[in-house]
């Protein structure tokens, strides 16, 4: 573990939200590359959990906890500072680290808004009760978001896509882990 970093256990509901790109300035700030265009989860949590990069040099092992003192947008990038990181050298040592935040610390979504991470794994069923697949990922096409699902047909796993727009999405039942859609299996 790097000096000043506290070892921790990764929360059971941890979600990877970004990674540390590099040091920023001389006072221990660092640049963050968020995985989302709307990095609210980074701003809402004052406790980030770091894991080493999957590739490249590893400057620490295990899970480290950072107490974030400030995170903000600066010139179209996210920058942050933490109590445990007090100079540029310490910030540089975090380069490539993966950032995780507890899902419970995400801001509450507005009505009819969902975090993508909450939709992955949900079963998609049409109005007739036909199972269309399980959401494996979402794609942003610019104009809209698209649900990408896996389904099995004739013993083979195949892929189906449905635009995630109100004309096709009737209901998202997060507790029931199901999305009801107006979509036919042969589309």
C-alpha positions in Angstrom: 0.0 0.0 0.0 1.2 3.5 -0.8 2.1 5.7 2.2 -0.9 7.6 3.5 -3.4 5.2 1.8 -5.7 3.2 4.1 -6.4 -0.4 3.2 -10.1 -1.2 2.9 -12.6 -3.7 1.8 -14.5 -3.0 -1.3 -18.2 -2.4 -0.5 -20.6 -5.2 -1.7 -22.4 -2.6 -3.8 -19.3 -0.9 -5.3 -19.6 0.3 -8.9 -16.6 1.3 -11.0 -17.2 4.9 -12.0 -13.8 6.1 -13.5 -10.1 6.0 -13.2 -7.3 8.4 -12.2 -5.6 9.8 -15.3 -2.7 11.7 -13.8 -1.6 14.3 -11.3 -3.0 17.8 -11.7 -0.9 20.7 -10.3 1.6 20.4 -7.4 -0.7 20.2 -4.4 -1.9 16.6 -4.7 -4.9 17.1 -7.0 -5.5 14.5 -9.7 -7.4 14.3 -13.0 -10.2 11.7 -13.2 -11.6 10.1 -16.3 -15.2 9.3 -15.4 -17.0 6.4 -17.1 -20.1 8.5 -17.4 -20.8 11.7 -19.3 -22.7 12.8 -16.1 -20.2 12.1 -13.3 -22.6 12.9 -10.4 -21.6 9.7 -8.5 -18.1 11.0 -8.2 -19.3 14.3 -6.8 -21.9 12.8 -4.4 -19.5 10.4 -2.6 -16.9 11.6 -0.2 -15.4 8.1 0.0 -13.8 6.6 -3.1 -12.3 3.1 -3.2 -9.3 2.5 -5.4 -8.0 -0.6 -7.0 -4.8 -0.8 -9.2 -5.0 -0.6 -12.9 -5.7 -3.9 -14.7 -2.8 -3.1 -17.1 0.6 -1.4 -16.7 2.6 -0.7 -13.6 1.0 -1.2 -10.2 2.0 1.2 -7.5 -0.2 -0.5 -4.8 -2.2 -3.7 -4.4 -5.5 -4.5 -2.8 -8.2 -1.9 -2.1 -7.4 1.6 -0.8 -9.9 4.1 0.6 -9.7 7.8 -0.2 -11.4 10.6 1.8 -12.3 13.0 -1.0 -12.1 16.6 0.2 -13.2 18.1 -3.2 -14.2 17.0 -6.7 -15.2 19.4 -9.4 -15.3 20.1 -13.2 -12.3 22.1 -14.4 -11.9 22.8 -18.2 -14.1 19.9 -19.3 -12.3 17.4 -17.0 -12.9 16.2 -13.5 -10.3 17.0 -10.9 -10.2 15.9 -7.3 -8.2 16.0 -4.1 -8.1 13.7 -1.1 -7.0 14.1 2.5 -4.4 11.3 2.0 -2.8 12.7 -1.2 -0.9 15.9 -0.3 1.6 16.4 -3.2 2.2 15.8 -6.9 4.3 12.7 -6.2 1.5 11.1 -4.3 -1.0 12.0 -7.0 1.3 10.6 -9.7 1.5 7.3 -7.8 -2.3 6.9 -8.3 -2.1 7.1 -12.1 -4.3 4.4 -13.6 -6.1 3.5 -10.4 -9.7 2.4 -10.9 -12.3 4.3 -8.8 -15.2 2.6 -7.2 -18.1 4.2 -5.3 -20.7 2.6 -3.2 -24.0 2.4 -5.2 -25.9 3.6 -2.1 -24.0 6.9 -2.3 -25.2 7.7 -5.8 -27.6 10.7 -6.0 -31.3 9.6 -6.2 -32.5 9.4 -9.8 -35.4 11.6 -10.9 -38.7 10.0 -11.9 -38.3 8.0 -15.1 -34.5 8.3 -14.9 -32.3 5.3 -14.3 -28.7 4.5 -13.8 -27.4 2.2 -16.5 -25.8 0.0 -13.9 -29.3 -0.6 -12.4 -30.7 -1.8 -15.8 -28.0 -4.3 -16.5 -29.2 -7.8 -15.7 -33.0 -7.0 -15.9 -35.3 -9.3 -17.8 -37.1 -7.7 -20.8 -40.6 -8.9 -21.5 -43.1 -7.6 -24.0 -46.8 -6.8 -23.5 -47.8 -10.4 -24.5 -45.5 -11.8 -21.8 -42.8 -13.0 -24.2 -39.3 -12.9 -22.7 -37.1 -11.0 -25.1 -33.8 -11.3 -23.2 -31.7 -10.0 -20.4 -30.0 -6.5 -20.6 -26.3 -7.0 -20.9 -25.3 -3.4 -21.7 -26.6 -0.1 -22.9 -25.3 2.0 -25.8 -25.6 5.7 -26.3 -26.2 6.5 -29.9 -26.3 10.2 -29.4 -30.0 10.6 -30.2 -31.1 7.9 -27.8 -29.9 5.1 -25.5 -30.3 1.5 -26.7 -30.8 -1.6 -24.5 -28.6 -4.5 -25.7 -30.0 -7.9 -24.6 -28.8 -11.5 -24.9 -31.4 -14.2 -25.6 -31.2 -17.8 -26.6 -32.7 -19.1 -29.8 -32.2 -22.6 -31.2 -29.5 -23.2 -28.5 -27.5 -20.2 -29.6 -27.0 -16.9 -27.7 -28.1 -14.0 -29.8 -28.3 -10.2 -29.4 -31.4 -8.0 -29.6 -31.5 -4.2 -29.4 -34.4 -2.0 -28.3 -34.3 1.8 -28.2 -34.7 2.9 -24.5 -37.4 5.5 -25.3 -40.9 6.0 -23.9 -42.6 4.9 -27.1 -41.2 1.4 -26.6 -40.6 1.2 -22.8 -43.9 0.7 -20.8 -42.4 0.2 -17.4 -39.1 -0.3 -15.6 -39.6 -2.4 -12.4 -36.3 -2.2 -10.6 -37.4 -4.2 -7.5 -39.0 -6.8 -9.8 -35.9 -6.8 -12.0 -38.0 -6.5 -15.2 -38.6 -4.1 -18.1 -42.0 -4.2 -19.9 -41.8 -3.2 -23.5 -44.0 -2.7 -26.6 -41.8 -4.7 -28.9 -42.2 -7.9 -30.8 -39.8 -10.9 -30.7 -39.4 -10.8 -34.5 -38.3 -7.1 -34.7 
